[in-house]
Amino acid sequence: MSTEEKNDHALPEGQLPSPPSGTEHSGHGPEDEESRAVNDCEQLQPESSAFKALGLLDRFLALWIFLAMALGIILGNFVPETGPALQKGRFVGVSVPIAVGLLVMMYPILCKVRYESLHELLSHRSIWKQICFSIFVNWILAPFLMLALAWAFLPDKNELRVGLILVGLGRCIAMVLIWNNLAGGDEEYCAILVAINSLLQMVLFAPLAVFFIRVISHEPGALKISYEVVATSVAVFLGIPLGAAVITRFALRATAGAGWYEHVFLRFASPWSLIGLLYTILVLFASQGHQVIHQIVSVVRVAAPLLVYFVLVFFETVWITRSLGFTFPLVATQSFTAASNNFELSIAVAVATFGPESDQALASTVGPLIEVPVLLGLVYVVRWMANRWGWK
């Protein structure tokens, strides 16, 4: 029996392998491994902070997010020039201020991923079972569920229905890193799923959009969806922060040492993910606040299936993964990856295909407005569940 077969045989079904202690990539000894294990256990406690450097700011994260949303809506409605000003400059179909926020938000979390040990993780058969399960949930279960909900809630509004379908097809490559980090999920595994979903989006998004919208729903306009828009959006919003994070990690660890990188650089960089999240939410609500308030009926009609979608996909994935015996970090990562959506891509495609003032664009814009508070609430729920039932 080979070494790899022994490792696979000994590994529990619902657990991914950890990098072996004492190897070069970790830069730490057994004491550091023990400290990391203690930190992982602390992450499961409700009172622990995912961004300890922020202290009180992190402790009241929900409050700051709702304040950012409220301030954005106020600016969008009482300062009329705010929305048009934020929408003037566009970068791959998304306004420049939102694009900046997304890049700032993703970079620090991607810096935490241990790229030097991913090849060891990928050498185990167990992770490929996890990946196949994730692909099934993300690319079959979730899109078909969104299609069914769109027809159930919006049988008379084909434009809004198309926007919802686009949201369901966009698998998350940005904010899922935030939710997974806050919930105590597996960062390396989340980065792998983000990379896989990014590649699949480039290949599958456009043909699936045509299939769901044109073939199944018999809606016009789907054939205008561009592969170039999809590929460019994914390449920019994943490629730039991922490339920068990989270069930063290897360069700083080589020059300043692994200890300095882990304890100094990451401690400085980590809070910027949360700052980028709050900034993105503020800008998003400010740029769309006027439209949301003045089309409140359409917004409410779109919000209803979205709310059902996020909650249903999340708890369905939690139930399945727990039934299969997955450990808590994998349950959190699988569930948040399945429930989150790539709103920047769906907005970019809707705007490029149907126009910025279209109902399709409105529906795709409502996506993140509902996703942000719901997914944040689910972070607290899953951490409470882990503590309540003693998930390890």
VOGU-40278 format. One record per residue (C-alpha): residue number from 1; x, z, y negated; residue in three letters. Coordinates in nm, 3 decimals, padded with zeros to 5 digits. Layout:
BEGIN
<k NUM, east X, up Z, north Y, r ALA> $
...
END
This chain:
BEGIN
<k 1, east 00.000, up 00.000, north 00.000, r MET> $
<k 2, east 00.141, up -00.098, north -00.340, r SER> $
<k 3, east 00.189, up 00.146, north -00.630, r THR> $
<k 4, east -00.089, up -00.026, north -00.822, r GLU> $
<k 5, east -00.329, up 00.006, north -00.528, r GLU> $
<k 6, east -00.247, up 00.375, north -00.497, r LYS> $
<k 7, east -00.314, up 00.430, north -00.866, r ASN> $
<k 8, east -00.644, up 00.244, north -00.846, r ASP> $
<k 9, east -00.748, up 00.435, north -00.535, r HIS> $
<k 10, east -00.672, up 00.773, north -00.689, r ALA> $
<k 11, east -00.841, up 00.700, north -01.021, r LEU> $
<k 12, east -01.200, up 00.824, north -01.057, r PRO> $
<k 13, east -01.458, up 00.550, north -01.112, r GLU> $
<k 14, east -01.560, up 00.662, north -01.459, r GLY> $
<k 15, east -01.214, up 00.736, north -01.594, r GLN> $
<k 16, east -00.946, up 00.515, north -01.744, r LEU> $
<k 17, east -00.577, up 00.577, north -01.674, r PRO> $
<k 18, east -00.372, up 00.762, north -01.933, r SER> $
<k 19, east -00.020, up 00.647, north -02.020, r PRO> $
<k 20, east 00.229, up 00.839, north -01.809, r PRO> $
<k 21, east 00.410, up 01.123, north -01.981, r SER> $
<k 22, east 00.778, up 01.089, north -02.045, r GLY> $
<k 23, east 00.772, up 00.711, north -02.091, r THR> $
<k 24, east 00.941, up 00.548, north -02.385, r GLU> $
<k 25, east 00.627, up 00.431, north -02.559, r HIS> $
<k 26, east 00.485, up 00.778, north -02.619, r SER> $
<k 27, east 00.789, up 00.917, north -02.793, r GLY> $
<k 28, east 00.676, up 01.265, north -02.685, r HIS> $
<k 29, east 00.742, up 01.509, north -02.405, r GLY> $
<k 30, east 00.509, up 01.719, north -02.192, r PRO> $
<k 31, east 00.440, up 01.956, north -02.482, r GLU> $
<k 32, east 00.306, up 01.671, north -02.690, r ASP> $
<k 33, east 00.090, up 01.554, north -02.398, r GLU> $
<k 34, east -00.051, up 01.906, north -02.377, r GLU> $
<k 35, east -00.114, up 01.913, north -02.752, r SER> $
<k 36, east -00.292, up 01.578, north -02.733, r ARG> $
<k 37, east -00.512, up 01.708, north -02.451, r ALA> $
<k 38, east -00.602, up 02.012, north -02.664, r VAL> $
<k 39, east -00.686, up 01.783, north -02.957, r ASN> $
<k 40, east -00.905, up 01.568, north -02.730, r ASP> $
<k 41, east -01.097, up 01.877, north -02.622, r CYS> $
<k 42, east -01.139, up 01.982, north -02.985, r GLU> $
<k 43, east -01.292, up 01.644, north -03.063, r GLN> $
<k 44, east -01.587, up 01.729, north -02.838, r LEU> $
<k 45, east -01.677, up 02.038, north -03.041, r GLN> $
<k 46, east -01.947, up 01.977, north -03.304, r PRO> $
<k 47, east -01.756, up 02.165, north -03.572, r GLU> $
<k 48, east -01.435, up 01.962, north -03.532, r SER> $
<k 49, east -01.342, up 01.694, north -03.782, r SER> $
<k 50, east -01.241, up 01.341, north -03.702, r ALA> $
<k 51, east -01.065, up 01.319, north -04.037, r PHE> $
<k 52, east -00.913, up 01.666, north -04.075, r LYS> $
<k 53, east -00.713, up 01.560, north -04.380, r ALA> $
<k 54, east -01.038, up 01.523, north -04.576, r LEU> $
<k 55, east -01.165, up 01.874, north -04.507, r GLY> $
<k 56, east -01.500, up 01.931, north -04.677, r LEU> $
<k 57, east -01.548, up 01.559, north -04.743, r LEU> $
<k 58, east -01.549, up 01.487, north -04.372, r ASP> $
<k 59, east -01.758, up 01.793, north -04.290, r ARG> $
<k 60, east -02.040, up 01.658, north -04.506, r PHE> $
<k 61, east -01.994, up 01.294, north -04.409, r LEU> $
<k 62, east -02.368, up 01.236, north -04.364, r ALA> $
<k 63, east -02.434, up 01.362, north -04.717, r LEU> $
<k 64, east -02.167, up 01.136, north -04.872, r TRP> $
<k 65, east -02.301, up 00.831, north -04.686, r ILE> $
<k 66, east -02.657, up 00.892, north -04.804, r PHE> $
<k 67, east -02.531, up 00.952, north -05.159, r LEU> $
<k 68, east -02.338, up 00.623, north -05.145, r ALA> $
<k 69, east -02.652, up 00.445, north -05.025, r MET> $
<k 70, east -02.866, up 00.605, north -05.297, r ALA> $
<k 71, east -02.612, up 00.534, north -05.571, r LEU> $
<k 72, east -02.584, up 00.173, north -05.456, r GLY> $
<k 73, east -02.961, up 00.121, north -05.469, r ILE> $
<k 74, east -02.979, up 00.283, north -05.813, r ILE> $
<k 75, east -02.701, up 00.059, north -05.948, r LEU> $
<k 76, east -02.859, up -00.251, north -05.793, r GLY> $
<k 77, east -03.196, up -00.181, north -05.958, r ASN> $
<k 78, east -03.113, up -00.014, north -06.291, r PHE> $
<k 79, east -02.799, up -00.211, north -06.373, r VAL> $
<k 80, east -02.927, up -00.566, north -06.316, r PRO> $
<k 81, east -02.590, up -00.735, north -06.350, r GLU> $
<k 82, east -02.437, up -00.531, north -06.066, r THR> $
<k 83, east -02.575, up -00.736, north -05.777, r GLY> $
<k 84, east -02.489, up -01.082, north -05.916, r PRO> $
<k 85, east -02.142, up -00.963, north -06.020, r ALA> $
<k 86, east -02.065, up -00.833, north -05.669, r LEU> $
<k 87, east -02.188, up -01.156, north -05.510, r GLN> $
<k 88, east -01.989, up -01.396, north -05.733, r LYS> $
<k 89, east -01.665, up -01.408, north -05.539, r GLY> $
<k 90, east -01.705, up -01.486, north -05.169, r ARG> $
<k 91, east -01.451, up -01.469, north -04.888, r PHE> $
<k 92, east -01.548, up -01.645, north -04.561, r VAL> $
<k 93, east -01.914, up -01.609, north -04.654, r GLY> $
<k 94, east -01.900, up -01.239, north -04.749, r VAL> $
<k 95, east -01.861, up -01.105, north -05.104, r SER> $
<k 96, east -01.499, up -01.016, north -05.188, r VAL> $
<k 97, east -01.570, up -00.645, north -05.261, r PRO> $
<k 98, east -01.737, up -00.602, north -04.920, r ILE> $
<k 99, east -01.456, up -00.794, north -04.748, r ALA> $
<k 100, east -01.198, up -00.562, north -04.906, r VAL> $
<k 101, east -01.390, up -00.257, north -04.789, r GLY> $
<k 102, east -01.412, up -00.386, north -04.432, r LEU> $
<k 103, east -01.038, up -00.455, north -04.414, r LEU> $
<k 104, east -00.950, up -00.113, north -04.559, r VAL> $
<k 105, east -01.192, up 00.053, north -04.318, r MET> $
<k 106, east -01.051, up -00.111, north -04.003, r MET> $
<k 107, east -00.676, up -00.096, north -04.069, r TYR> $
<k 108, east -00.605, up 00.281, north -04.029, r PRO> $
<k 109, east -00.803, up 00.310, north -03.704, r ILE> $
<k 110, east -00.628, up 00.008, north -03.555, r LEU> $
<k 111, east -00.296, up 00.171, north -03.647, r CYS> $
<k 112, east -00.380, up 00.455, north -03.405, r LYS> $
<k 113, east -00.409, up 00.227, north -03.101, r VAL> $
<k 114, east -00.111, up 00.254, north -02.862, r ARG> $
<k 115, east -00.046, up -00.118, north -02.824, r TYR> $
<k 116, east 00.280, up -00.049, north -02.644, r GLU> $
<k 117, east 00.088, up 00.100, north -02.350, r SER> $
<k 118, east -00.209, up -00.139, north -02.330, r LEU> $
<k 119, east -00.042, up -00.344, north -02.057, r HIS> $
<k 120, east -00.036, up -00.033, north -01.836, r GLU> $
<k 121, east -00.405, up 00.027, north -01.905, r LEU> $
<k 122, east -00.495, up -00.333, north -01.826, r LEU> $
<k 123, east -00.303, up -00.325, north -01.497, r SER> $
<k 124, east -00.572, up -00.107, north -01.336, r HIS> $
<k 125, east -00.877, up -00.258, north -01.169, r ARG> $
<k 126, east -01.098, up 00.022, north -01.305, r SER> $
<k 127, east -01.073, up -00.099, north -01.662, r ILE> $
<k 128, east -01.187, up -00.449, north -01.565, r TRP> $
<k 129, east -01.502, up -00.297, north -01.417, r LYS> $
<k 130, east -01.557, up -00.124, north -01.750, r GLN> $
<k 131, east -01.497, up -00.449, north -01.938, r ILE> $
<k 132, east -01.740, up -00.644, north -01.718, r CYS> $
<k 133, east -02.006, up -00.380, north -01.775, r PHE> $
<k 134, east -01.950, up -00.399, north -02.151, r SER> $
<k 135, east -01.974, up -00.779, north -02.151, r ILE> $
<k 136, east -02.304, up -00.762, north -01.963, r PHE> $
<k 137, east -02.455, up -00.511, north -02.209, r VAL> $
<k 138, east -02.319, up -00.682, north -02.521, r ASN> $
<k 139, east -02.382, up -01.046, north -02.438, r TRP> $
<k 140, east -02.687, up -01.040, north -02.211, r ILE> $
<k 141, east -02.886, up -00.717, north -02.240, r LEU> $
<k 142, east -02.857, up -00.653, north -02.616, r ALA> $
<k 143, east -02.923, up -01.011, north -02.743, r PRO> $
<k 144, east -03.226, up -01.057, north -02.517, r PHE> $
<k 145, east -03.362, up -00.719, north -02.623, r LEU> $
<k 146, east -03.328, up -00.817, north -02.991, r MET> $
<k 147, east -03.501, up -01.149, north -02.919, r LEU> $
<k 148, east -03.792, up -00.967, north -02.752, r ALA> $
<k 149, east -03.821, up -00.714, north -03.036, r LEU> $
<k 150, east -03.807, up -00.989, north -03.300, r ALA> $
<k 151, east -04.102, up -01.166, north -03.139, r TRP> $
<k 152, east -04.292, up -00.841, north -03.079, r ALA> $
<k 153, east -04.261, up -00.715, north -03.438, r PHE> $
<k 154, east -04.247, up -01.044, north -03.632, r LEU> $
<k 155, east -04.462, up -01.303, north -03.451, r PRO> $
<k 156, east -04.577, up -01.451, north -03.785, r ASP> $
<k 157, east -04.243, up -01.449, north -03.971, r LYS> $
<k 158, east -04.013, up -01.706, north -03.817, r ASN> $
<k 159, east -03.745, up -01.683, north -04.092, r GLU> $
<k 160, east -03.710, up -01.306, north -04.058, r LEU> $
<k 161, east -03.715, up -01.347, north -03.681, r ARG> $
<k 162, east -03.420, up -01.587, north -03.697, r VAL> $
<k 163, east -03.224, up -01.340, north -03.911, r GLY> $
<k 164, east -03.284, up -01.065, north -03.654, r LEU> $
<k 165, east -03.169, up -01.290, north -03.371, r ILE> $
<k 166, east -02.844, up -01.358, north -03.559, r LEU> $
<k 167, east -02.791, up -00.983, north -03.599, r VAL> $
<k 168, east -02.842, up -00.933, north -03.224, r GLY> $
<k 169, east -02.583, up -01.199, north -03.141, r LEU> $
<k 170, east -02.311, up -01.052, north -03.364, r GLY> $
<k 171, east -02.118, up -00.800, north -03.155, r ARG> $
<k 172, east -01.944, up -00.538, north -03.366, r CYS> $
<k 173, east -01.573, up -00.561, north -03.449, r ILE> $
<k 174, east -01.555, up -00.328, north -03.751, r ALA> $
<k 175, east -01.780, up -00.025, north -03.794, r MET> $
<k 176, east -01.782, up 00.047, north -03.420, r VAL> $
<k 177, east -01.425, up 00.170, north -03.468, r LEU> $
<k 178, east -01.554, up 00.426, north -03.719, r ILE> $
<k 179, east -01.845, up 00.548, north -03.503, r TRP> $
<k 180, east -01.628, up 00.560, north -03.190, r ASN> $
<k 181, east -01.359, up 00.756, north -03.372, r ASN> $
<k 182, east -01.606, up 01.008, north -03.513, r LEU> $
<k 183, east -01.774, up 01.055, north -03.176, r ALA> $
<k 184, east -01.446, up 01.115, north -02.991, r GLY> $
<k 185, east -01.445, up 00.792, north -02.792, r GLY> $
<k 186, east -01.144, up 00.622, north -02.633, r ASP> $
<k 187, east -00.959, up 00.441, north -02.913, r GLU> $
<k 188, east -00.746, up 00.217, north -02.692, r GLU> $
<k 189, east -01.043, up 00.106, north -02.485, r TYR> $
<k 190, east -01.251, up 00.048, north -02.800, r CYS> $
<k 191, east -00.975, up -00.174, north -02.941, r ALA> $
<k 192, east -00.973, up -00.375, north -02.616, r ILE> $
<k 193, east -01.350, up -00.425, north -02.632, r LEU> $
<k 194, east -01.330, up -00.524, north -02.999, r VAL> $
<k 195, east -01.067, up -00.786, north -02.917, r ALA> $
<k 196, east -01.267, up -00.922, north -02.621, r ILE> $
<k 197, east -01.591, up -00.936, north -02.822, r ASN> $
<k 198, east -01.406, up -01.115, north -03.101, r SER> $
<k 199, east -01.281, up -01.387, north -02.866, r LEU> $
<k 200, east -01.623, up -01.422, north -02.704, r LEU> $
<k 201, east -01.790, up -01.447, north -03.045, r GLN> $
<k 202, east -01.576, up -01.746, north -03.134, r MET> $
<k 203, east -01.687, up -01.920, north -02.815, r VAL> $
<k 204, east -02.043, up -01.795, north -02.761, r LEU> $
<k 205, east -02.203, up -01.714, north -03.097, r PHE> $
<k 206, east -02.290, up -02.068, north -03.209, r ALA> $
<k 207, east -02.418, up -02.203, north -02.872, r PRO> $
<k 208, east -02.613, up -01.882, north -02.805, r LEU> $
<k 209, east -02.767, up -01.903, north -03.153, r ALA> $
<k 210, east -02.880, up -02.258, north -03.078, r VAL> $
<k 211, east -03.014, up -02.151, north -02.738, r PHE> $
<k 212, east -03.200, up -01.844, north -02.866, r PHE> $
<k 213, east -03.333, up -01.998, north -03.188, r ILE> $
<k 214, east -03.378, up -02.366, north -03.105, r ARG> $
<k 215, east -03.445, up -02.373, north -02.730, r VAL> $
<k 216, east -03.626, up -02.044, north -02.662, r ILE> $
<k 217, east -03.792, up -01.982, north -03.000, r SER> $
<k 218, east -03.833, up -02.349, north -03.107, r HIS> $
<k 219, east -03.719, up -02.263, north -03.461, r GLU> $
<k 220, east -03.570, up -02.531, north -03.688, r PRO> $
<k 221, east -03.226, up -02.510, north -03.844, r GLY> $
<k 222, east -03.023, up -02.359, north -03.561, r ALA> $
<k 223, east -02.827, up -02.680, north -03.505, r LEU> $
<k 224, east -02.670, up -02.635, north -03.850, r LYS> $
<k 225, east -02.484, up -02.320, north -03.743, r ILE> $
<k 226, east -02.114, up -02.389, north -03.779, r SER> $
<k 227, east -01.842, up -02.296, north -03.532, r TYR> $
<k 228, east -01.599, up -02.294, north -03.826, r GLU> $
<k 229, east -01.792, up -02.021, north -04.011, r VAL> $
<k 230, east -01.806, up -01.804, north -03.699, r VAL> $
<k 231, east -01.440, up -01.850, north -03.601, r ALA> $
<k 232, east -01.314, up -01.797, north -03.957, r THR> $
<k 233, east -01.516, up -01.479, north -04.006, r SER> $
<k 234, east -01.397, up -01.325, north -03.679, r VAL> $
<k 235, east -01.036, up -01.433, north -03.734, r ALA> $
<k 236, east -01.028, up -01.280, north -04.083, r VAL> $
<k 237, east -01.209, up -00.952, north -04.025, r PHE> $
<k 238, east -01.028, up -00.875, north -03.701, r LEU> $
<k 239, east -00.710, up -01.081, north -03.730, r GLY> $
<k 240, east -00.586, up -00.948, north -04.066, r ILE> $
<k 241, east -00.624, up -00.572, north -04.003, r PRO> $
<k 242, east -00.518, up -00.606, north -03.637, r LEU> $
<k 243, east -00.205, up -00.804, north -03.722, r GLY> $
<k 244, east -00.117, up -00.563, north -04.002, r ALA> $
<k 245, east -00.172, up -00.262, north -03.775, r ALA> $
<k 246, east 00.043, up -00.399, north -03.492, r VAL> $
<k 247, east 00.330, up -00.482, north -03.731, r ILE> $
<k 248, east 00.301, up -00.143, north -03.903, r THR> $
<k 249, east 00.302, up 00.053, north -03.577, r ARG> $
<k 250, east 00.601, up -00.118, north -03.418, r PHE> $
<k 251, east 00.802, up -00.139, north -03.740, r ALA> $
<k 252, east 00.754, up 00.222, north -03.851, r LEU> $
<k 253, east 00.798, up 00.369, north -03.503, r ARG> $
<k 254, east 01.124, up 00.175, north -03.468, r ALA> $
<k 255, east 01.262, up 00.273, north -03.808, r THR> $
<k 256, east 01.119, up 00.621, north -03.878, r ALA> $
<k 257, east 01.048, up 00.742, north -03.526, r GLY> $
<k 258, east 00.734, up 00.806, north -03.323, r ALA> $
<k 259, east 00.700, up 01.166, north -03.444, r GLY> $
<k 260, east 00.704, up 01.068, north -03.812, r TRP> $
<k 261, east 00.457, up 00.788, north -03.748, r TYR> $
<k 262, east 00.209, up 01.013, north -03.564, r GLU> $
<k 263, east 00.232, up 01.321, north -03.784, r HIS> $
<k 264, east 00.307, up 01.180, north -04.130, r VAL> $
<k 265, east 00.197, up 00.818, north -04.161, r PHE> $
<k 266, east -00.126, up 00.846, north -03.960, r LEU> $
<k 267, east -00.220, up 01.168, north -04.139, r ARG> $
<k 268, east -00.188, up 00.980, north -04.469, r PHE> $
<k 269, east -00.360, up 00.662, north -04.349, r ALA> $
<k 270, east -00.653, up 00.810, north -04.153, r SER> $
<k 271, east -00.870, up 00.917, north -04.450, r PRO> $
<k 272, east -00.873, up 00.559, north -04.581, r TRP> $
<k 273, east -01.104, up 00.455, north -04.299, r SER> $
<k 274, east -01.368, up 00.694, north -04.427, r LEU> $
<k 275, east -01.300, up 00.597, north -04.789, r ILE> $
<k 276, east -01.335, up 00.230, north -04.694, r GLY> $
<k 277, east -01.661, up 00.305, north -04.515, r LEU> $
<k 278, east -01.812, up 00.485, north -04.816, r LEU> $
<k 279, east -01.693, up 00.212, north -05.052, r TYR> $
<k 280, east -01.837, up -00.063, north -04.829, r THR> $
<k 281, east -02.173, up 00.113, north -04.809, r ILE> $
<k 282, east -02.184, up 00.162, north -05.185, r LEU> $
<k 283, east -02.102, up -00.203, north -05.257, r VAL> $
<k 284, east -02.339, up -00.333, north -04.989, r LEU> $
<k 285, east -02.637, up -00.135, north -05.119, r PHE> $
<k 286, east -02.551, up -00.212, north -05.482, r ALA> $
<k 287, east -02.533, up -00.586, north -05.416, r SER> $
<k 288, east -02.858, up -00.594, north -05.215, r GLN> $
<k 289, east -03.048, up -00.301, north -05.369, r GLY> $
<k 290, east -03.262, up -00.514, north -05.602, r HIS> $
<k 291, east -03.362, up -00.752, north -05.325, r GLN> $
<k 292, east -03.441, up -00.466, north -05.088, r VAL> $
<k 293, east -03.669, up -00.285, north -05.334, r ILE> $
<k 294, east -03.852, up -00.599, north -05.448, r HIS> $
<k 295, east -03.913, up -00.722, north -05.094, r GLN> $
<k 296, east -03.991, up -00.382, north -04.950, r ILE> $
<k 297, east -04.264, up -00.508, north -04.716, r VAL> $
<k 298, east -04.031, up -00.756, north -04.549, r SER> $
<k 299, east -03.756, up -00.494, north -04.535, r VAL> $
<k 300, east -03.984, up -00.243, north -04.361, r VAL> $
<k 301, east -04.102, up -00.505, north -04.112, r ARG> $
<k 302, east -03.742, up -00.594, north -04.026, r VAL> $
<k 303, east -03.632, up -00.229, north -04.020, r ALA> $
<k 304, east -03.881, up -00.135, north -03.747, r ALA> $
<k 305, east -03.741, up -00.356, north -03.467, r PRO> $
<k 306, east -03.387, up -00.276, north -03.579, r LEU> $
<k 307, east -03.449, up 00.097, north -03.548, r LEU> $
<k 308, east -03.596, up 00.052, north -03.201, r VAL> $
<k 309, east -03.306, up -00.177, north -03.104, r TYR> $
<k 310, east -03.024, up 00.059, north -03.207, r PHE> $
<k 311, east -03.179, up 00.366, north -03.044, r VAL> $
<k 312, east -03.286, up 00.186, north -02.726, r LEU> $
<k 313, east -02.955, up 00.010, north -02.662, r VAL> $
<k 314, east -02.758, up 00.326, north -02.734, r PHE> $
<k 315, east -02.949, up 00.564, north -02.507, r PHE> $
<k 316, east -02.992, up 00.304, north -02.237, r GLU> $
<k 317, east -02.614, up 00.261, north -02.226, r THR> $
<k 318, east -02.560, up 00.639, north -02.233, r VAL> $
<k 319, east -02.799, up 00.680, north -01.939, r TRP> $
<k 320, east -02.639, up 00.403, north -01.731, r ILE> $
<k 321, east -02.279, up 00.513, north -01.798, r THR> $
<k 322, east -02.358, up 00.878, north -01.724, r ARG> $
<k 323, east -02.534, up 00.772, north -01.402, r SER> $
<k 324, east -02.219, up 00.583, north -01.303, r LEU> $
<k 325, east -02.009, up 00.893, north -01.366, r GLY> $
<k 326, east -01.817, up 00.774, north -01.674, r PHE> $
<k 327, east -01.623, up 01.037, north -01.867, r THR> $
<k 328, east -01.736, up 01.131, north -02.218, r PHE> $
<k 329, east -01.485, up 00.911, north -02.412, r PRO> $
<k 330, east -01.598, up 00.606, north -02.212, r LEU> $
<k 331, east -01.967, up 00.692, north -02.251, r VAL> $
<k 332, east -01.921, up 00.713, north -02.629, r ALA> $
<k 333, east -01.716, up 00.393, north -02.651, r THR> $
<k 334, east -01.951, up 00.188, north -02.431, r GLN> $
<k 335, east -02.263, up 00.313, north -02.611, r SER> $
<k 336, east -02.143, up 00.260, north -02.967, r PHE> $
<k 337, east -01.996, up -00.080, north -02.882, r THR> $
<k 338, east -02.330, up -00.187, north -02.735, r ALA> $
<k 339, east -02.543, up -00.052, north -03.021, r ALA> $
<k 340, east -02.326, up -00.170, north -03.313, r SER> $
<k 341, east -02.347, up -00.518, north -03.462, r ASN> $
<k 342, east -02.122, up -00.751, north -03.659, r ASN> $
<k 343, east -02.324, up -00.758, north -03.981, r PHE> $
<k 344, east -02.054, up -00.937, north -04.179, r GLU> $
<k 345, east -02.071, up -01.229, north -03.935, r LEU> $
<k 346, east -02.452, up -01.244, north -03.922, r SER> $
<k 347, east -02.471, up -01.232, north -04.303, r ILE> $
<k 348, east -02.204, up -01.502, north -04.338, r ALA> $
<k 349, east -02.377, up -01.733, north -04.088, r VAL> $
<k 350, east -02.723, up -01.675, north -04.240, r ALA> $
<k 351, east -02.598, up -01.741, north -04.594, r VAL> $
<k 352, east -02.394, up -02.047, north -04.496, r ALA> $
<k 353, east -02.675, up -02.196, north -04.283, r THR> $
<k 354, east -02.996, up -02.103, north -04.465, r PHE> $
<k 355, east -02.885, up -02.003, north -04.817, r GLY> $
<k 356, east -02.828, up -01.666, north -04.994, r PRO> $
<k 357, east -03.193, up -01.632, north -05.106, r GLU> $
<k 358, east -03.344, up -01.711, north -04.765, r SER> $
<k 359, east -03.546, up -01.468, north -04.555, r ASP> $
<k 360, east -03.290, up -01.521, north -04.277, r GLN> $
<k 361, east -03.021, up -01.381, north -04.510, r ALA> $
<k 362, east -03.250, up -01.092, north -04.609, r LEU> $
<k 363, east -03.309, up -00.996, north -04.244, r ALA> $
<k 364, east -02.936, up -01.005, north -04.166, r SER> $
<k 365, east -02.869, up -00.792, north -04.476, r THR> $
<k 366, east -03.119, up -00.527, north -04.367, r VAL> $
<k 367, east -02.919, up -00.493, north -04.042, r GLY> $
<k 368, east -02.636, up -00.276, north -04.181, r PRO> $
<k 369, east -02.876, up -00.087, north -04.411, r LEU> $
<k 370, east -03.049, up 00.045, north -04.097, r ILE> $
<k 371, east -02.744, up 00.054, north -03.871, r GLU> $
<k 372, east -02.533, up 00.282, north -04.091, r VAL> $
<k 373, east -02.765, up 00.587, north -04.105, r PRO> $
<k 374, east -02.891, up 00.540, north -03.747, r VAL> $
<k 375, east -02.546, up 00.510, north -03.589, r LEU> $
<k 376, east -02.419, up 00.802, north -03.797, r LEU> $
<k 377, east -02.708, up 01.009, north -03.666, r GLY> $
<k 378, east -02.623, up 00.902, north -03.311, r LEU> $
<k 379, east -02.265, up 01.026, north -03.363, r VAL> $
<k 380, east -02.400, up 01.376, north -03.419, r TYR> $
<k 381, east -02.647, up 01.340, north -03.131, r VAL> $
<k 382, east -02.387, up 01.233, north -02.874, r VAL> $
<k 383, east -02.145, up 01.507, north -02.981, r ARG> $
<k 384, east -02.426, up 01.763, north -02.949, r TRP> $
<k 385, east -02.514, up 01.626, north -02.606, r MET> $
<k 386, east -02.150, up 01.647, north -02.496, r ALA> $
<k 387, east -02.126, up 02.009, north -02.609, r ASN> $
<k 388, east -02.471, up 02.104, north -02.476, r ARG> $
<k 389, east -02.413, up 01.968, north -02.124, r TRP> $
<k 390, east -02.039, up 02.024, north -02.107, r GLY> $
<k 391, east -01.931, up 01.660, north -02.073, r TRP> $
<k 392, east -01.557, up 01.646, north -02.014, r LYS> $
END
